[in-house]
Amino acid sequence: MALSIESKCLHLENKSEERDDGKPACNHYGSVSFPIYQTATYAHPGVGQSTGFDYSRLQNPTREQVEKVVCQMEGGIDAFALSTGMAAITLLMELFAPGDHIIADSDLYGGSIRLFDNVSSKNGITFTRVNCATENLEKLITQKTKAIYIETPTNPMMNVTDIAATSALAKKHGLLLIVDNTFMSPYFQNPLALGADVVIHSGTKYLAGHNDTLAGFIVTNRSDIQEKLRFLIKTTGAGLSPFDSWLVLRGIKTLAVRMERAQENAAKIAHWLKTQKAVTRVIYPGLTDHPGHAIMKKQARGFGAMLTFQLESTEKALSILERVKLIQYAESLGGVETLITYPTTQTHADVPEEIRLKNGITPETLRLSVGIENADDLIKDLEQALA
């Protein structure tokens, strides 16, 4: 039976093994919550025989379950659960060799930029960073180009790239299209269905959803990439632990209701911020004046719960960070609690100042990850912080 995206958050569409009566062969004693298999190794039934699990660095039943759930939500053929979002991107970079060239969006999460500049570049991979939402990418492609790497919307300036159009360009030149889908989650956007080859998630964010664990995911719909990543994840050993896999499974169960509520709150706050004299710019794809609004309506089922706004002065921005009470001044995003972040000294602190400013990340810029609190309470908090 084909399930809706809401039901996929709680149930797998297909059971790998069924009894004659149609029920799962392995029912875990009827447990509704998938068990945590907190084991490092597994006993073999006999010589040359296996239960399907041999050692938890290779695979673990709880990790396998969360991979299956994320995989079906993104419409891939396989998913890989890793210890953090950065571990996922690091593993993905192992697909490339010295001399390979990647076109990457200039407005990415600062940790991704740090990895590319300090690790991937050291390993001989070169990058050209541009605004993938507006630039002509075809003129940047060389014989050494192997991939295009984008976030959409970007972090933190919320630039929106047309995934289908970028996919068509990538396929024309035999390139991989990699999309970081963290901001939207598979509930609102499915890049593989739009032509992407690989999707990345910081599972720490919306998938887990409670600011209580770290995780990362890679999803692909290509068997050649699947085979390489399965080898790499067992070789490098950064697979997600059983308990953290279970926490993400638990979080995904409420993904649909959390995303809907958080998006509703974000839209209300975005419209309210536009009425404030001290706010000079509100950047939220759900606003009709956002340059990527029409593309978002075409390629996503919503606009998400991330927004960025800029103040009339650095002093006003810093004052808000000091004065918020209900909203918490903290790194990260995608949890049930609303968080406010200062990209200049937090998420993008390692990005050179000239690059930050070129991308629009000024000292007056604040990023808001809107949670599921009462929207009026959040607006009142921002109102007193702005006073």
PEZIUR-V279318 format. One record per residue. OMEGA is omega in degrees with one decimal (none if undefined). NEAR is the number of other ideal C-beta (glycine too) atoms within 12 Angstrom. D_CENTER is the distance of its C-alpha to the mean C-alpha in Angstrom with 2 decimals. Layout:
omega->[OMEGA:OMEGA]
near->[NEAR:NEAR]
d_center->[D_CENTER:D_CENTER]
This chain:
omega->[178.2:-177.0:172.7:179.3:178.6:-179.5:177.4:177.5:-176.0:-172.5:170.5:-178.4:-173.4:174.4:-175.6:178.8:178.9:174.1:-180.0:-179.7:176.3:179.4:-178.5:179.2:178.3:-174.1:177.1:178.8:178.9:-178.8:177.4:174.7:-178.4:-174.7:171.6:177.6:-175.3:-179.2:178.3:-175.4:-172.0:178.5:178.9:177.3:-179.2:-179.8:-179.9:-179.5:-179.6:174.2:-171.9:177.1:-176.7:-176.5:-169.4:171.7:178.3:178.4:-179.5:-175.8:-179.2:177.3:178.4:-179.1:-179.6:175.9:179.5:-179.2:-179.8:179.9:-177.8:178.4:179.1:178.2:179.3:174.5:177.4:176.5:-176.5:-178.4:-176.3:-170.5:176.8:173.5:178.7:175.2:178.2:179.8:178.3:178.2:-178.9:-179.6:177.5:174.0:-173.8:-175.2:176.2:-178.4:178.9:-178.0:179.9:171.0:-175.7:176.6:-179.1:-179.5:179.1:170.2:-175.3:178.5:176.8:178.6:178.7:178.5:-178.1:-175.5:-170.8:-179.0:-178.3:178.8:176.7:-179.1:172.2:177.3:180.0:-175.9:166.5:-175.7:-179.8:173.2:-174.6:178.1:-173.0:-173.7:172.5:-174.7:-175.2:-178.6:-178.8:-176.2:176.4:177.8:-178.9:-178.7:-177.7:-174.1:167.8:-174.8:-178.0:160.8:173.7:-2.2:-177.9:-178.2:8.2:-168.1:169.9:173.9:-176.3:177.9:177.5:-174.7:-177.8:179.9:178.9:176.5:179.5:177.5:-179.6:-179.2:178.2:-176.7:177.4:-178.6:170.6:168.8:-179.7:-178.3:170.8:-173.5:-174.1:-174.7:-174.1:-175.0:178.8:178.4:-177.0:-173.4:-179.5:-175.6:-179.5:179.5:-179.7:174.7:176.8:178.2:-176.8:174.5:178.2:172.4:158.4:-178.8:174.3:-169.6:-171.5:-177.2:176.3:164.7:-174.3:178.2:-176.2:178.1:177.2:178.7:175.2:-179.1:167.5:176.3:178.1:174.1:-180.0:-176.3:179.3:176.7:177.5:-177.8:-179.9:-177.6:176.9:177.3:-176.0:-176.4:177.5:-177.7:-177.7:169.3:-178.8:179.6:-177.9:-178.6:-179.7:-177.2:178.0:175.1:179.6:178.1:178.0:175.8:179.7:-180.0:-176.9:-179.3:-179.4:-176.1:-176.3:-177.2:178.4:-177.8:-180.0:-178.5:-178.8:178.3:177.9:178.5:-177.8:179.9:178.9:-178.6:179.7:179.6:178.6:-179.7:-179.0:-179.9:-174.9:-176.3:-177.4:-179.6:-177.5:-177.9:174.3:-176.3:179.9:-175.5:178.7:176.0:-175.1:178.7:176.2:-177.0:179.9:-175.4:-177.7:178.4:178.3:179.6:-178.6:-169.5:-178.7:178.6:-180.0:-176.6:176.9:-174.4:176.5:174.8:179.4:176.3:-177.0:-174.6:-178.2:-179.8:175.0:-179.0:179.1:178.9:-179.7:178.9:178.2:179.3:-179.8:-168.4:-179.3:-177.9:178.1:175.9:-175.7:178.2:-172.8:172.5:175.0:-175.2:170.3:178.2:-178.9:178.4:176.2:-178.8:174.6:-171.9:177.5:-173.7:-176.2:-177.8:-178.4:-171.1:-175.7:-178.3:-177.7:176.9:-179.8:-174.3:-177.4:178.0:176.7:-176.5:177.9:-179.9:179.1:179.9:-178.0:175.8:178.1:-172.9:174.9:177.1:-177.9:171.1:-172.1:-178.4:-172.4:176.2:173.2:-175.6:-179.9:177.1:179.1:179.1:177.1:178.8:178.7:-179.8:179.4:179.1:179.0:-173.6:none]
near->[11:11:17:16:30:21:20:28:34:25:25:25:20:16:17:14:13:13:11:7:8:11:13:20:14:22:17:17:10:11:16:13:16:34:23:26:28:17:22:16:17:20:13:14:12:8:6:7:11:16:18:19:24:20:19:28:24:24:32:36:29:34:42:34:36:47:44:33:40:48:33:32:47:42:27:36:25:32:45:50:50:43:32:33:43:34:35:47:41:33:39:43:38:29:33:35:18:16:16:27:30:43:40:42:41:40:45:50:49:35:35:41:36:24:34:36:23:20:22:32:24:14:22:17:32:26:33:28:32:30:30:40:31:21:24:15:36:20:13:26:25:18:11:22:31:33:41:46:50:50:48:49:48:45:45:40:43:45:34:42:50:32:39:25:27:41:32:19:30:35:19:17:25:15:34:37:46:45:51:44:48:45:53:46:45:42:39:37:42:33:44:36:24:32:30:44:39:46:51:54:55:43:51:39:47:49:53:43:41:28:24:22:33:31:47:44:53:50:45:38:30:25:14:17:33:25:17:26:37:25:17:27:38:23:15:23:18:31:39:46:30:30:26:34:44:33:31:49:41:29:38:48:28:27:41:30:21:36:41:26:27:45:38:27:38:45:30:29:43:39:23:28:34:25:17:25:12:26:33:22:27:33:40:42:42:37:29:18:16:29:22:33:22:18:27:33:19:19:34:36:23:32:39:47:49:51:47:47:42:34:31:20:17:19:15:26:37:22:23:37:33:16:21:32:20:25:35:24:29:23:28:37:44:49:31:30:29:39:34:42:38:35:45:31:24:29:37:38:20:23:33:19:17:10:24:30:20:18:37:28:41:27:24:29:42:45:48:48:46:49:39:29:31:18:28:16:22:38:30:21:29:40:24:18:30:27:15]
d_center->[27.76:24.84:22.60:20.78:17.05:18.24:20.35:17.87:15.97:19.26:21.07:20.91:22.85:24.97:26.76:27.40:30.85:33.14:36.65:39.51:38.87:35.29:33.69:31.33:33.40:31.48:31.12:30.54:33.66:32.28:29.47:27.21:24.52:23.47:25.25:24.03:25.70:26.25:28.11:28.06:30.43:32.16:35.85:37.02:39.43:41.62:41.94:39.61:37.91:34.42:32.74:29.67:28.31:29.93:27.90:24.60:23.26:23.56:22.38:22.76:23.21:20.70:17.97:19.14:18.89:15.25:14.53:16.77:15.19:11.62:13.54:15.71:13.19:11.64:15.26:15.26:18.11:16.43:13.37:13.37:12.47:12.72:13.74:10.82:7.68:10.52:12.61:10.42:10.71:14.29:15.14:14.04:16.34:19.13:19.39:21.06:24.53:26.50:27.37:24.34:22.92:19.42:18.89:15.84:14.94:16.81:14.53:11.52:10.27:13.61:12.79:11.86:15.13:16.99:16.20:17.28:20.31:21.56:20.76:19.98:22.78:25.09:24.61:25.85:22.81:23.20:20.85:21.69:19.48:20.06:18.80:17.58:18.00:21.69:23.03:24.94:22.91:25.70:28.05:25.77:25.75:28.18:29.50:27.19:23.96:21.75:18.33:16.48:13.06:11.28:8.59:9.79:10.40:10.62:10.47:12.98:15.38:13.59:15.07:14.61:15.19:16.98:15.11:18.34:20.53:18.55:18.55:22.28:22.86:21.00:23.03:26.18:25.95:24.60:21.27:17.89:15.15:11.72:8.81:5.38:4.24:1.67:5.45:7.12:6.18:8.80:11.39:11.58:10.63:11.31:11.44:13.65:16.18:16.40:17.27:14.33:15.12:11.91:8.29:5.78:3.14:4.34:6.47:8.43:7.01:7.63:8.32:10.87:11.51:14.60:14.12:16.07:14.30:12.04:10.15:8.05:8.09:9.52:11.03:14.02:17.02:19.41:21.84:22.63:19.11:18.95:22.25:21.36:18.18:20.22:22.83:20.60:18.80:22.28:23.76:21.46:21.03:17.59:16.97:15.74:18.84:20.45:20.27:16.61:16.02:18.23:16.54:13.24:15.61:17.31:14.35:13.28:16.91:16.58:13.22:15.36:17.75:15.37:13.39:16.83:18.43:15.89:15.92:19.69:19.97:17.93:20.25:23.28:22.40:21.66:25.05:26.77:25.56:27.04:30.40:30.47:32.77:31.03:27.74:28.03:24.77:22.06:18.96:17.27:16.71:18.63:21.69:24.02:24.76:21.27:21.77:18.74:19.74:21.52:18.84:16.31:19.11:19.57:16.17:14.39:15.90:15.21:14.27:11.83:12.84:12.06:15.24:17.07:20.83:23.62:26.91:30.46:30.68:29.02:31.29:30.03:26.36:27.36:29.58:26.85:24.88:28.17:29.20:26.34:27.24:25.15:22.01:21.02:20.72:17.98:14.95:11.44:10.11:9.32:12.50:15.71:17.41:17.28:16.57:17.90:17.05:19.29:17.37:20.73:21.28:17.96:14.57:16.56:19.81:19.98:19.67:23.31:24.71:25.88:22.47:20.98:23.90:23.75:20.22:21.54:20.25:23.64:24.99:25.19:21.46:19.61:16.05:15.89:13.29:15.54:16.17:18.61:21.86:24.72:23.97:27.55:27.28:24.30:26.29:29.36:27.60:26.47:29.99:31.72:29.49:30.37:34.04]
